[in-house]
């Protein structure tokens, strides 16, 4: 994903909690250079390729999808 135009960075968070099914999970957060870059990705062949590559995992994957605007960015 980092090679996709418009994506500036990716952060992976290994979540410590398990869900109601007992599944462990991770969270990936992507930094896009603009809302237009996000829109271009959502309409791109790369996104379709991503979903095709995940298809063999359909019985074991559990995804929740969302996106939004960053409203706070705090550094220590």
Helices and strands as residue ranges (DSSP letters): E 7-15, E 25-32, H 35-42, H 45-54, G 55-57
